[in-house]
Amino acid sequence: MPADHLTLSALRALERNPDLTQRQLARELGVRLGCTNYRVRALVSRGPVNAGNFRRSTNKRAYLYKLTTAGIAEKARLAARFLRLKEQEYEKLLAEIEWLRIEAWADQGTPESGESRT
């Protein structure tokens, strides 16, 4: 998974469920725990996510991850970038599908006309 897509997915997951553990987040993202730990620490240190033991839990490893204003803005920026990428991929796929149709029916006539050269 590309880094920007991973960051976007992490921000979405933490926004939906701020009390995810890193292990749960890793499972949801489909990546190793170490990768998730690195990503979450980077998000916290850069400022898009605040992490704290807001629940006054006896479990000192139980953190709550909250998106900051910067985190919400970064999520929106990454989503827009990812959308542009997917739209470009979609356009390329449409062109490839059209070429495959042309190739597939080049020697047989078009299926709409019912013609066949065989």
MOGI-V649547 format. One record per pair of residues at least 12 apart in sequence whose C-alpha atoms are under 10 Angstrom apart, sorted by the first residue. I is the first residue (numbers start at 0). GAP is how many residues later the second one is. Records with the same first field share a line. If there is no record, write none. Layout:
BEGIN
I: GAP, GAP
END
This chain:
BEGIN
0: 28, 29, 30
2: 36
3: 71, 74, 75, 77, 78
4: 73, 74, 76, 77
5: 23, 24, 25, 29, 30, 33
6: 22, 29, 32, 33, 35, 36, 67, 68, 71
7: 63, 66, 67, 68, 69, 70, 71, 74
8: 16, 19, 20, 66, 69, 70
9: 15, 16, 18, 19, 26, 29, 30, 33, 65
10: 29, 32, 37, 38, 54, 55, 56, 60, 61, 63, 64, 65, 67
11: 55, 60, 63, 67
12: 12, 15, 16
13: 26, 35, 50, 51, 52, 53
14: 34, 50, 51, 52, 53, 56, 57, 60
15: 50
16: 47, 48, 49
17: 31, 33, 45, 46, 47, 48, 49
18: 32, 34, 35, 36, 43, 44, 45, 46, 47
19: 42, 43, 44, 45
20: 40, 41, 42, 43, 44
21: 12, 13, 14, 15, 17, 18, 39, 40, 41
22: 13, 14
23: 12
24: 12, 15
39: 25
42: 24, 28
43: 21, 22, 23, 24, 27
45: 24, 25
46: 20, 21, 22, 23, 24
47: 18, 19, 20, 21, 22, 23, 24, 25, 26, 27
48: 15, 16, 17, 18, 19, 20, 21, 22, 23
49: 13, 14, 15, 16, 17, 18, 21
50: 12, 13, 14, 15, 16
51: 12, 13, 14
52: 12
104: 12
END
